[in-house]
Amino acid sequence: MSAAQDGLDFDRVIPRRGTGSLKWDAAAERFGAEVLPMWVADMDFAVPDAVIADLQERLQHPVFGYPGNEGTMLQAAADWLAKRHSWRPESDALACISGVVPALYAAVRAFTRPGEAIIVMPPIYPPFMTAVEDNGRKLLLAPLIADDTGHYRMNWDALETAVRQAKLLLLCSPHNPVGRVWTAEELQRLGTLCADAGCVVVSDEIHADLSQHPHYPFPSLFPRSILLSSAGKSFNLAGLGGGISVIPDAQLRRGFLDELRRSQIQHTNLFALTAMTSAWRYGTEWQAALRQHLSNNARFIADFLAEKLPEVGYHPPEFGYLAWLDVHPYGADAVLARRLLQAGLGLNPGPSFGPGGEGFVRLNFAAPRSVLEEGLNRLRQALHR
Ligand SMILES: Cc1ncc(COP(=O)(O)O)c(C=O)c1O
């Protein structure tokens, strides 16, 4: 592929209003005013050309019955894990899911009973907490700890106490929104702690492909664990749904697959199967170019803030496109929300990520540079008032 192909030009502005987009079309309703949307985690980029071509080819056939090619997608997923993350699970270990969040919810039901405790490390992607609470389980929080530079680490004291009270831990690896790609040492320590206590780990690795550091699939270190993922974030296919679970341990897998079946979320739809297979087969070059663009954007944010908003705390994320900004010097959350709205900028408020999110906002920088620059100028305007 050459950079001339649409799919590799990450600075091309693609208007998304009027496409039924949550990020763009539902933003005014959500925020109460028109904003430049830099919130929910999808990207303003075209997917790889190969994905479009394969979807178009499938559309040429006018019948859209139940798909029977889940095995093809799972094979592409296994090949991708081997290529991208140097780990090849046995093909038995993989299964389809209807989405990562539904599978997180299912894991909660599969491995705990109502009223039991489940460990979650906030600030974190909100469905980790709602999966526990909506299912009538008890949230056991082990909040992450940040140092002065905004670099987060796990809270080992809290985790050591928590694993004695919980049978399940929901891990976000890499961790949205704080930008960490957990190292092999951190994962080893966590896995050993949980294994010794008999606490099962469910690892949501949906952002892993966009790591700027080596990423270690959790079950590659501890086979008695559950990996959930999809091409939704890393190939911008979130609207299609679907995904995979990877569980090397046969007994654990049976327990999880039984719950998927009881909840009837053990399938991935036709178009997601087509798109994900294509992305995993042909997306290597596109994704490498994307990671470069995102890394450049992350640096651009650092330079902008250092020059124009030096009081904003920012540690460039180790993966993906989510900047976790410490804006507490500029006022209380409610005041900030109002100022951002006045400046026409739509960001995720930090408190929505649970304890530890107060005084923060999350900015999605998966955008062309010109759009990112506009967003940062609006941020400056908001914080300067
Ligand atoms: C950590 C994490 N898991 C899961 C999802 C969504 O997964 P799905 O759309 O497959 O339910 C997101 C979306 O932002 C996410 O950040």
Ligand as a Chemical Component Dictionary entry (heavy atoms), coordinates in Angstrom:
data_LIG
# 
_chem_comp.id                   LIG 
_chem_comp.type                 NON-POLYMER 
_chem_comp.pdbx_formal_charge   0 
_chem_comp.three_letter_code    LIG 
# 
loop_
_chem_comp_atom.comp_id 
_chem_comp_atom.atom_id 
_chem_comp_atom.alt_atom_id 
_chem_comp_atom.type_symbol 
_chem_comp_atom.charge 
_chem_comp_atom.model_Cartn_x 
_chem_comp_atom.model_Cartn_y 
_chem_comp_atom.model_Cartn_z 
_chem_comp_atom.pdbx_ordinal 
LIG C1 C1 C 0 -11.216 -0.847 27.680 1  
LIG C2 C2 C 0 -12.383 -0.961 26.752 2  
LIG N1 N1 N 0 -13.066 -2.111 26.656 3  
LIG C3 C3 C 0 -14.116 -2.254 25.839 4  
LIG C4 C4 C 0 -14.561 -1.212 25.046 5  
LIG C5 C5 C 0 -15.749 -1.396 24.148 6  
LIG O1 O1 O 0 -15.825 -2.708 23.694 7  
LIG P1 P1 P 0 -17.069 -3.189 22.812 8  
LIG O2 O2 O 0 -17.441 -2.053 21.909 9  
LIG O3 O3 O 0 -16.537 -4.381 22.085 10 
LIG O4 O4 O 0 -18.150 -3.578 23.762 11 
LIG C6 C6 C 0 -13.894 0.018  25.122 12 
LIG C7 C7 C 0 -14.360 1.178  24.329 13 
LIG O5 O5 O 0 -13.956 2.279  24.502 14 
LIG C8 C8 C 0 -12.780 0.147  25.986 15 
LIG O6 O6 O 0 -12.098 1.296  26.085 16 
# 
loop_
_chem_comp_bond.comp_id 
_chem_comp_bond.atom_id_1 
_chem_comp_bond.atom_id_2 
_chem_comp_bond.value_order 
_chem_comp_bond.pdbx_ordinal 
LIG C1 C2 SING 1  
LIG C2 N1 SING 2  
LIG C2 C8 DOUB 3  
LIG N1 C3 DOUB 4  
LIG C3 C4 SING 5  
LIG C4 C5 SING 6  
LIG C4 C6 DOUB 7  
LIG C5 O1 SING 8  
LIG O1 P1 SING 9  
LIG P1 O2 DOUB 10 
LIG P1 O3 SING 11 
LIG P1 O4 SING 12 
LIG C6 C7 SING 13 
LIG C6 C8 SING 14 
LIG C7 O5 DOUB 15 
LIG C8 O6 SING 16 
# 
